[in-house]
Amino acid sequence: MQKKITYSFDSEEEEAVRKELQQMALNGSYNTTSSYTPNSVMYPDGLISFVDRHMRYLRANPKLDPRMYIANLRLMTRTGSK
């Protein structure tokens, strides 16, 4: 039976991933618009930021390799402009 690999965040690793996502959000080469969320308690305006959305997704899916996830995210959100 194959052993399942899980990736857990320690505080240092989580900060590094958050920093990468923030850099993407500040870079105009990526589509990092906020998206709708039904959680009006945490997000009264109904929008969750790009960084928060992907940090929540990574925490909810510990089997994902954060480095690979970010690499794929860069490819999927690239706008073509520099």
mmCIF file of the C-alpha atoms, coordinates in Angstrom:
data_MODEL
# 
_entry.id   MODEL 
# 
loop_
_atom_site.group_PDB 
_atom_site.id 
_atom_site.type_symbol 
_atom_site.label_atom_id 
_atom_site.label_alt_id 
_atom_site.label_comp_id 
_atom_site.label_asym_id 
_atom_site.label_entity_id 
_atom_site.label_seq_id 
_atom_site.pdbx_PDB_ins_code 
_atom_site.Cartn_x 
_atom_site.Cartn_y 
_atom_site.Cartn_z 
_atom_site.occupancy 
_atom_site.B_iso_or_equiv 
_atom_site.pdbx_formal_charge 
_atom_site.auth_seq_id 
_atom_site.auth_comp_id 
_atom_site.auth_asym_id 
_atom_site.auth_atom_id 
_atom_site.pdbx_PDB_model_num 
ATOM 1  C CA . MET A 1 1  ? 0.000   0.000  0.000   1.00 0.00 ? 1  MET A CA 1 
ATOM 2  C CA . GLN A 1 2  ? 1.312   3.426  -0.940  1.00 0.00 ? 2  GLN A CA 1 
ATOM 3  C CA . LYS A 1 3  ? 1.873   5.886  1.882   1.00 0.00 ? 3  LYS A CA 1 
ATOM 4  C CA . LYS A 1 4  ? -0.122  9.108  1.550   1.00 0.00 ? 4  LYS A CA 1 
ATOM 5  C CA . ILE A 1 5  ? 1.911   12.281 1.783   1.00 0.00 ? 5  ILE A CA 1 
ATOM 6  C CA . THR A 1 6  ? 0.477   15.242 3.625   1.00 0.00 ? 6  THR A CA 1 
ATOM 7  C CA . TYR A 1 7  ? 1.906   18.746 3.772   1.00 0.00 ? 7  TYR A CA 1 
ATOM 8  C CA . SER A 1 8  ? 1.345   20.693 6.931   1.00 0.00 ? 8  SER A CA 1 
ATOM 9  C CA . PHE A 1 9  ? 2.204   24.312 7.466   1.00 0.00 ? 9  PHE A CA 1 
ATOM 10 C CA . ASP A 1 10 ? 4.524   25.363 10.191  1.00 0.00 ? 10 ASP A CA 1 
ATOM 11 C CA . SER A 1 11 ? 4.452   29.100 10.854  1.00 0.00 ? 11 SER A CA 1 
ATOM 12 C CA . GLU A 1 12 ? 7.590   29.749 8.796   1.00 0.00 ? 12 GLU A CA 1 
ATOM 13 C CA . GLU A 1 13 ? 6.318   27.792 5.817   1.00 0.00 ? 13 GLU A CA 1 
ATOM 14 C CA . GLU A 1 14 ? 2.897   29.398 6.017   1.00 0.00 ? 14 GLU A CA 1 
ATOM 15 C CA . GLU A 1 15 ? 4.474   32.854 6.036   1.00 0.00 ? 15 GLU A CA 1 
ATOM 16 C CA . ALA A 1 16 ? 6.574   31.998 2.957   1.00 0.00 ? 16 ALA A CA 1 
ATOM 17 C CA . VAL A 1 17 ? 3.492   30.786 1.054   1.00 0.00 ? 17 VAL A CA 1 
ATOM 18 C CA . ARG A 1 18 ? 1.510   33.855 2.117   1.00 0.00 ? 18 ARG A CA 1 
ATOM 19 C CA . LYS A 1 19 ? 4.361   36.106 0.944   1.00 0.00 ? 19 LYS A CA 1 
ATOM 20 C CA . GLU A 1 20 ? 4.421   34.390 -2.479  1.00 0.00 ? 20 GLU A CA 1 
ATOM 21 C CA . LEU A 1 21 ? 0.671   34.866 -2.863  1.00 0.00 ? 21 LEU A CA 1 
ATOM 22 C CA . GLN A 1 22 ? 0.924   38.520 -1.800  1.00 0.00 ? 22 GLN A CA 1 
ATOM 23 C CA . GLN A 1 23 ? 3.654   39.132 -4.370  1.00 0.00 ? 23 GLN A CA 1 
ATOM 24 C CA . MET A 1 24 ? 1.426   37.620 -7.029  1.00 0.00 ? 24 MET A CA 1 
ATOM 25 C CA . ALA A 1 25 ? -1.460  39.852 -5.918  1.00 0.00 ? 25 ALA A CA 1 
ATOM 26 C CA . LEU A 1 26 ? 0.729   42.952 -6.232  1.00 0.00 ? 26 LEU A CA 1 
ATOM 27 C CA . ASN A 1 27 ? 2.035   41.938 -9.648  1.00 0.00 ? 27 ASN A CA 1 
ATOM 28 C CA . GLY A 1 28 ? -0.130  43.118 -12.536 1.00 0.00 ? 28 GLY A CA 1 
ATOM 29 C CA . SER A 1 29 ? 0.828   40.040 -14.566 1.00 0.00 ? 29 SER A CA 1 
ATOM 30 C CA . TYR A 1 30 ? -1.623  37.845 -12.641 1.00 0.00 ? 30 TYR A CA 1 
ATOM 31 C CA . ASN A 1 31 ? -5.402  37.910 -12.362 1.00 0.00 ? 31 ASN A CA 1 
ATOM 32 C CA . THR A 1 32 ? -5.791  38.099 -8.595  1.00 0.00 ? 32 THR A CA 1 
ATOM 33 C CA . THR A 1 33 ? -9.185  39.709 -8.192  1.00 0.00 ? 33 THR A CA 1 
ATOM 34 C CA . SER A 1 34 ? -11.194 39.067 -5.060  1.00 0.00 ? 34 SER A CA 1 
ATOM 35 C CA . SER A 1 35 ? -14.061 36.635 -5.354  1.00 0.00 ? 35 SER A CA 1 
ATOM 36 C CA . TYR A 1 36 ? -17.477 36.199 -3.788  1.00 0.00 ? 36 TYR A CA 1 
ATOM 37 C CA . THR A 1 37 ? -17.830 34.408 -0.464  1.00 0.00 ? 37 THR A CA 1 
ATOM 38 C CA . PRO A 1 38 ? -21.056 33.715 1.421   1.00 0.00 ? 38 PRO A CA 1 
ATOM 39 C CA . ASN A 1 39 ? -19.252 34.207 4.772   1.00 0.00 ? 39 ASN A CA 1 
ATOM 40 C CA . SER A 1 40 ? -20.572 37.656 5.675   1.00 0.00 ? 40 SER A CA 1 
ATOM 41 C CA . VAL A 1 41 ? -19.244 37.405 9.238   1.00 0.00 ? 41 VAL A CA 1 
ATOM 42 C CA . MET A 1 42 ? -15.577 37.273 8.215   1.00 0.00 ? 42 MET A CA 1 
ATOM 43 C CA . TYR A 1 43 ? -16.052 39.213 4.963   1.00 0.00 ? 43 TYR A CA 1 
ATOM 44 C CA . PRO A 1 44 ? -18.836 41.800 5.399   1.00 0.00 ? 44 PRO A CA 1 
ATOM 45 C CA . ASP A 1 45 ? -18.459 43.066 1.838   1.00 0.00 ? 45 ASP A CA 1 
ATOM 46 C CA . GLY A 1 46 ? -18.910 39.513 0.495   1.00 0.00 ? 46 GLY A CA 1 
ATOM 47 C CA . LEU A 1 47 ? -15.433 39.388 -1.083  1.00 0.00 ? 47 LEU A CA 1 
ATOM 48 C CA . ILE A 1 48 ? -12.519 37.188 -0.110  1.00 0.00 ? 48 ILE A CA 1 
ATOM 49 C CA . SER A 1 49 ? -9.065  38.276 -1.193  1.00 0.00 ? 49 SER A CA 1 
ATOM 50 C CA . PHE A 1 50 ? -6.924  36.212 -3.546  1.00 0.00 ? 50 PHE A CA 1 
ATOM 51 C CA . VAL A 1 51 ? -4.417  35.524 -0.743  1.00 0.00 ? 51 VAL A CA 1 
ATOM 52 C CA . ASP A 1 52 ? -7.019  34.491 1.843   1.00 0.00 ? 52 ASP A CA 1 
ATOM 53 C CA . ARG A 1 53 ? -8.869  32.277 -0.631  1.00 0.00 ? 53 ARG A CA 1 
ATOM 54 C CA . HIS A 1 54 ? -5.778  30.281 -1.560  1.00 0.00 ? 54 HIS A CA 1 
ATOM 55 C CA . MET A 1 55 ? -4.411  30.092 1.995   1.00 0.00 ? 55 MET A CA 1 
ATOM 56 C CA . ARG A 1 56 ? -7.755  28.643 3.124   1.00 0.00 ? 56 ARG A CA 1 
ATOM 57 C CA . TYR A 1 57 ? -7.696  26.159 0.247   1.00 0.00 ? 57 TYR A CA 1 
ATOM 58 C CA . LEU A 1 58 ? -4.187  24.969 1.105   1.00 0.00 ? 58 LEU A CA 1 
ATOM 59 C CA . ARG A 1 59 ? -5.074  24.557 4.786   1.00 0.00 ? 59 ARG A CA 1 
ATOM 60 C CA . ALA A 1 60 ? -8.206  22.585 3.857   1.00 0.00 ? 60 ALA A CA 1 
ATOM 61 C CA . ASN A 1 61 ? -6.249  20.287 1.511   1.00 0.00 ? 61 ASN A CA 1 
ATOM 62 C CA . PRO A 1 62 ? -3.136  19.112 3.367   1.00 0.00 ? 62 PRO A CA 1 
ATOM 63 C CA . LYS A 1 63 ? -2.245  16.601 0.638   1.00 0.00 ? 63 LYS A CA 1 
ATOM 64 C CA . LEU A 1 64 ? -1.341  19.436 -1.742  1.00 0.00 ? 64 LEU A CA 1 
ATOM 65 C CA . ASP A 1 65 ? 2.290   20.473 -2.083  1.00 0.00 ? 65 ASP A CA 1 
ATOM 66 C CA . PRO A 1 66 ? 2.166   24.264 -1.588  1.00 0.00 ? 66 PRO A CA 1 
ATOM 67 C CA . ARG A 1 67 ? 5.093   24.856 -3.966  1.00 0.00 ? 67 ARG A CA 1 
ATOM 68 C CA . MET A 1 68 ? 3.422   22.930 -6.772  1.00 0.00 ? 68 MET A CA 1 
ATOM 69 C CA . TYR A 1 69 ? 0.079   24.584 -6.043  1.00 0.00 ? 69 TYR A CA 1 
ATOM 70 C CA . ILE A 1 70 ? 1.616   28.059 -6.361  1.00 0.00 ? 70 ILE A CA 1 
ATOM 71 C CA . ALA A 1 71 ? 3.478   27.077 -9.532  1.00 0.00 ? 71 ALA A CA 1 
ATOM 72 C CA . ASN A 1 72 ? 0.193   25.890 -11.094 1.00 0.00 ? 72 ASN A CA 1 
ATOM 73 C CA . LEU A 1 73 ? -1.607  28.974 -9.809  1.00 0.00 ? 73 LEU A CA 1 
ATOM 74 C CA . ARG A 1 74 ? 0.967   31.187 -11.526 1.00 0.00 ? 74 ARG A CA 1 
ATOM 75 C CA . LEU A 1 75 ? 0.290   29.421 -14.815 1.00 0.00 ? 75 LEU A CA 1 
ATOM 76 C CA . MET A 1 76 ? -3.489  29.592 -14.472 1.00 0.00 ? 76 MET A CA 1 
ATOM 77 C CA . THR A 1 77 ? -3.684  33.248 -13.439 1.00 0.00 ? 77 THR A CA 1 
ATOM 78 C CA . ARG A 1 78 ? -1.084  34.683 -15.855 1.00 0.00 ? 78 ARG A CA 1 
ATOM 79 C CA . THR A 1 79 ? -2.611  37.535 -17.854 1.00 0.00 ? 79 THR A CA 1 
ATOM 80 C CA . GLY A 1 80 ? 0.050   37.859 -20.514 1.00 0.00 ? 80 GLY A CA 1 
ATOM 81 C CA . SER A 1 81 ? 0.966   41.443 -19.661 1.00 0.00 ? 81 SER A CA 1 
ATOM 82 C CA . LYS A 1 82 ? 4.133   42.368 -17.820 1.00 0.00 ? 82 LYS A CA 1 
# 
